[in-house]
Amino acid sequence: MAGVSFIMHKGVKILYEDVAQSKADEILAFMEGAKAIIAAQPKNSIRALVNVKGASFDTAITSALKDFMKSNAPYIKCAAVYGVDGLKEVVFRGVLAVTGRTNVYLCKSLDEGKDYLANLK
């Protein structure tokens, strides 16, 4: 079940967005709920850790992801994304190019993502 929560790692507050193993309809619903949580935070303040391991994706998700990333851009200081591999990586890099987001780091594990975000200046 997709969800969003704040976690602490090395004394740093991180927004954890978990859509691992989620189906397309769950991801679309998640994005709508997460937008409100993100928009309630100060601009350029969020360190986001996103787990997409095993999540479904299709053209509707890709389109919604573009809108989601554009709307959240003012609030995200940096994001680390875990679980992007194979064709998902190709699609995700395309979304990054379209949205102009350069503050997204693809990580190989959740711990690597947490450490990366906690060590940002």
Contacts in CASP RR format, 6 or more apart in sequence:
PFRMAT RR
TARGET T0000
AUTHOR 0000-0000-0000
METHOD contacts of the structure
MODEL  1
MAGVSFIMHKGVKILYEDVAQSKADEILAFMEGAKAIIAAQPKNSIRALV
NVKGASFDTAITSALKDFMKSNAPYIKCAAVYGVDGLKEVVFRGVLAVTG
RTNVYLCKSLDEGKDYLANLK
1 22 0 8 1.000
1 26 0 8 1.000
2 18 0 8 1.000
2 19 0 8 1.000
2 22 0 8 1.000
2 26 0 8 1.000
2 27 0 8 1.000
2 29 0 8 1.000
2 30 0 8 1.000
3 17 0 8 1.000
3 18 0 8 1.000
3 19 0 8 1.000
3 30 0 8 1.000
3 34 0 8 1.000
4 15 0 8 1.000
4 16 0 8 1.000
4 17 0 8 1.000
4 18 0 8 1.000
4 30 0 8 1.000
4 33 0 8 1.000
4 34 0 8 1.000
4 37 0 8 1.000
5 15 0 8 1.000
5 16 0 8 1.000
5 18 0 8 1.000
6 13 0 8 1.000
6 14 0 8 1.000
6 15 0 8 1.000
6 16 0 8 1.000
7 13 0 8 1.000
7 14 0 8 1.000
7 16 0 8 1.000
7 49 0 8 1.000
7 114 0 8 1.000
8 14 0 8 1.000
9 114 0 8 1.000
9 115 0 8 1.000
9 117 0 8 1.000
9 118 0 8 1.000
10 114 0 8 1.000
10 115 0 8 1.000
10 118 0 8 1.000
10 119 0 8 1.000
11 118 0 8 1.000
12 47 0 8 1.000
12 117 0 8 1.000
12 118 0 8 1.000
13 47 0 8 1.000
14 47 0 8 1.000
14 48 0 8 1.000
14 49 0 8 1.000
14 114 0 8 1.000
14 117 0 8 1.000
14 118 0 8 1.000
15 37 0 8 1.000
15 38 0 8 1.000
15 41 0 8 1.000
15 46 0 8 1.000
15 47 0 8 1.000
15 48 0 8 1.000
15 49 0 8 1.000
16 48 0 8 1.000
16 49 0 8 1.000
16 51 0 8 1.000
17 30 0 8 1.000
17 34 0 8 1.000
17 48 0 8 1.000
17 49 0 8 1.000
17 50 0 8 1.000
17 51 0 8 1.000
18 50 0 8 1.000
18 51 0 8 1.000
19 26 0 8 1.000
19 27 0 8 1.000
19 30 0 8 1.000
19 50 0 8 1.000
19 51 0 8 1.000
19 52 0 8 1.000
19 55 0 8 1.000
20 51 0 8 1.000
20 52 0 8 1.000
20 53 0 8 1.000
20 54 0 8 1.000
20 55 0 8 1.000
20 83 0 8 1.000
21 53 0 8 1.000
21 54 0 8 1.000
21 55 0 8 1.000
22 30 0 8 1.000
22 55 0 8 1.000
22 56 0 8 1.000
23 56 0 8 1.000
24 56 0 8 1.000
24 57 0 8 1.000
24 58 0 8 1.000
24 60 0 8 1.000
24 61 0 8 1.000
27 55 0 8 1.000
27 56 0 8 1.000
27 57 0 8 1.000
27 61 0 8 1.000
27 64 0 8 1.000
28 60 0 8 1.000
28 61 0 8 1.000
28 64 0 8 1.000
31 64 0 8 1.000
31 65 0 8 1.000
31 68 0 8 1.000
34 68 0 8 1.000
35 68 0 8 1.000
35 71 0 8 1.000
35 72 0 8 1.000
38 46 0 8 1.000
38 48 0 8 1.000
38 72 0 8 1.000
38 75 0 8 1.000
38 76 0 8 1.000
39 71 0 8 1.000
39 72 0 8 1.000
39 75 0 8 1.000
41 75 0 8 1.000
42 75 0 8 1.000
43 74 0 8 1.000
43 75 0 8 1.000
44 74 0 8 1.000
44 75 0 8 1.000
44 76 0 8 1.000
44 77 0 8 1.000
45 75 0 8 1.000
45 77 0 8 1.000
46 72 0 8 1.000
46 75 0 8 1.000
46 76 0 8 1.000
46 77 0 8 1.000
47 77 0 8 1.000
47 78 0 8 1.000
47 79 0 8 1.000
47 80 0 8 1.000
47 117 0 8 1.000
47 118 0 8 1.000
47 120 0 8 1.000
48 76 0 8 1.000
48 78 0 8 1.000
48 79 0 8 1.000
48 80 0 8 1.000
48 117 0 8 1.000
49 79 0 8 1.000
49 80 0 8 1.000
49 82 0 8 1.000
49 110 0 8 1.000
49 113 0 8 1.000
49 114 0 8 1.000
49 117 0 8 1.000
50 79 0 8 1.000
50 80 0 8 1.000
50 81 0 8 1.000
50 82 0 8 1.000
51 82 0 8 1.000
51 83 0 8 1.000
51 110 0 8 1.000
52 81 0 8 1.000
52 82 0 8 1.000
52 83 0 8 1.000
52 84 0 8 1.000
52 88 0 8 1.000
53 82 0 8 1.000
53 83 0 8 1.000
54 83 0 8 1.000
57 88 0 8 1.000
57 91 0 8 1.000
62 91 0 8 1.000
62 95 0 8 1.000
65 95 0 8 1.000
66 95 0 8 1.000
66 98 0 8 1.000
66 99 0 8 1.000
69 95 0 8 1.000
69 96 0 8 1.000
69 99 0 8 1.000
69 101 0 8 1.000
70 99 0 8 1.000
73 99 0 8 1.000
73 101 0 8 1.000
76 103 0 8 1.000
77 103 0 8 1.000
77 120 0 8 1.000
78 103 0 8 1.000
78 104 0 8 1.000
78 105 0 8 1.000
78 116 0 8 1.000
78 117 0 8 1.000
78 120 0 8 1.000
79 103 0 8 1.000
79 104 0 8 1.000
79 105 0 8 1.000
80 104 0 8 1.000
80 105 0 8 1.000
80 106 0 8 1.000
80 107 0 8 1.000
80 112 0 8 1.000
80 113 0 8 1.000
80 114 0 8 1.000
80 116 0 8 1.000
80 117 0 8 1.000
81 92 0 8 1.000
81 104 0 8 1.000
81 105 0 8 1.000
81 106 0 8 1.000
81 107 0 8 1.000
82 106 0 8 1.000
82 107 0 8 1.000
82 108 0 8 1.000
82 109 0 8 1.000
82 110 0 8 1.000
82 112 0 8 1.000
82 113 0 8 1.000
84 92 0 8 1.000
84 106 0 8 1.000
89 106 0 8 1.000
92 106 0 8 1.000
96 102 0 8 1.000
96 104 0 8 1.000
105 113 0 8 1.000
105 116 0 8 1.000
107 113 0 8 1.000
107 116 0 8 1.000
END
